[in-house]
């Protein structure tokens, strides 16, 4: 079992920055791929980013909409995954979910989901 708690959402103006945090409750933190999804009303669910461990090295993936603006990272000491967002746009407005699955980012849709944190970007 793994439990996820997101935090860091809020209201920010366009062009601003925000850092989301995902606290992962598990003894096998390094065995999980952790990703961020977002869901906005009227839009398709989108995988924003993912981070996975490969022989002790972090592998990261980004959606085209996030690449260059968002950075995913992890801190093994605190079992926390971060999503640093900069240059935010109104279209980034969504509920952001932290998701965990064993080993591979492709397994995330069927993994464990947090409750989400709302990010609102004003124009």
C-alpha positions as CSV (number, residue, x, y, z in Angstrom):
1,X,0.0,0.0,0.0
2,X,1.0,3.6,-0.7
3,X,-0.7,6.8,0.4
4,X,-0.2,10.2,-1.3
5,X,-0.9,13.7,0.1
6,X,-0.6,16.7,-2.2
7,X,0.0,20.2,-1.1
8,X,1.1,23.6,-2.5
9,X,-1.8,24.5,-4.7
10,X,-3.3,28.0,-4.7
11,X,-4.0,31.1,-6.7
12,X,-1.2,32.7,-8.7
13,X,-1.1,35.3,-11.5
14,X,0.0,34.4,-15.0
15,X,3.8,34.3,-15.2
16,X,4.2,33.3,-11.6
17,X,5.6,30.2,-10.0
18,X,4.3,27.5,-7.7
19,X,5.8,24.4,-6.1
20,X,3.6,21.4,-5.5
21,X,4.6,18.7,-3.0
22,X,3.6,15.0,-2.8
23,X,4.3,13.2,0.5
24,X,4.5,9.5,-0.3
25,X,3.9,7.1,2.6
26,X,5.7,3.9,1.9
27,X,8.8,2.0,3.0
28,X,9.7,1.3,-0.6
29,X,9.9,4.9,-2.0
30,X,12.5,4.0,-4.6
31,X,10.4,1.2,-6.0
32,X,7.7,3.6,-7.2
33,X,7.2,5.8,-10.2
34,X,5.6,9.0,-9.1
35,X,3.7,11.2,-11.5
36,X,1.6,14.4,-11.7
37,X,-1.7,14.4,-13.5
38,X,-4.0,17.3,-14.0
39,X,-7.7,17.6,-14.6
40,X,-9.6,20.7,-15.7
41,X,-13.3,21.0,-16.4
42,X,-14.0,20.4,-20.0
43,X,-10.5,19.1,-20.7
44,X,-9.0,15.7,-21.0
45,X,-7.0,14.4,-18.2
46,X,-3.3,15.0,-18.8
47,X,-0.1,13.5,-17.4
48,X,2.1,16.4,-16.7
49,X,5.2,14.7,-15.5
50,X,6.7,11.5,-14.1
51,X,9.8,10.5,-12.2
52,X,11.1,6.9,-11.8
53,X,14.2,5.2,-10.4
54,X,16.5,3.2,-12.7
55,X,19.5,1.6,-11.0
56,X,19.7,4.6,-8.6
57,X,19.3,7.3,-11.2
58,X,16.2,9.4,-11.7
59,X,14.5,9.3,-15.0
60,X,12.0,12.1,-15.7
61,X,9.3,12.6,-18.3
62,X,7.3,15.7,-19.3
63,X,4.3,16.5,-21.3
64,X,5.0,18.9,-24.2
65,X,2.8,21.4,-22.4
66,X,5.1,21.3,-19.4
67,X,8.6,20.8,-20.8
68,X,10.8,23.8,-20.2
69,X,8.5,25.3,-17.6
70,X,8.0,22.5,-15.0
71,X,10.5,20.5,-13.2
72,X,9.9,17.2,-11.3
73,X,12.2,16.1,-8.5
74,X,12.3,13.8,-5.5
75,X,13.8,13.9,-2.0
76,X,14.4,10.4,-0.7
77,X,15.1,11.7,2.8
78,X,11.5,13.0,3.2
79,X,9.7,10.7,0.7
80,X,8.5,13.7,-1.1
81,X,8.1,14.4,-4.9
82,X,8.0,18.0,-6.0
83,X,6.7,19.7,-9.1
84,X,8.2,23.1,-9.6
85,X,6.1,25.2,-12.0
86,X,7.2,28.5,-13.5
87,X,5.9,30.7,-16.2
88,X,2.3,29.6,-15.3
89,X,-0.5,30.2,-17.8
90,X,-4.2,30.4,-17.3
91,X,-4.5,27.1,-19.2
92,X,-2.5,25.4,-16.4
93,X,-5.5,25.9,-14.1
94,X,-6.6,22.4,-12.9
95,X,-6.7,20.0,-10.0
96,X,-3.3,18.4,-9.8
97,X,-3.0,14.8,-8.6
98,X,-0.1,12.9,-7.4
99,X,-0.1,9.3,-8.6
100,X,2.1,6.3,-7.7
101,X,2.7,3.0,-9.4
102,X,5.4,0.3,-9.1
103,X,8.5,1.0,-11.2
104,X,7.1,2.3,-14.4
105,X,5.5,5.6,-15.4
106,X,3.2,3.8,-17.9
107,X,1.5,2.1,-15.0
108,X,0.4,5.4,-13.4
109,X,-3.2,5.5,-14.6
110,X,-4.0,2.3,-12.7
111,X,-1.9,3.3,-9.7
112,X,-2.7,5.0,-6.4
113,X,-4.1,8.5,-6.5
114,X,-4.0,11.3,-4.1
115,X,-7.0,13.6,-3.4
116,X,-5.6,16.5,-5.5
117,X,-4.7,20.1,-5.0
118,X,-6.2,23.0,-6.9
119,X,-4.0,25.3,-8.9
120,X,-5.7,28.5,-10.3
121,X,-3.8,30.8,-12.6
122,X,-5.4,34.2,-13.2
123,X,-4.8,36.2,-16.4
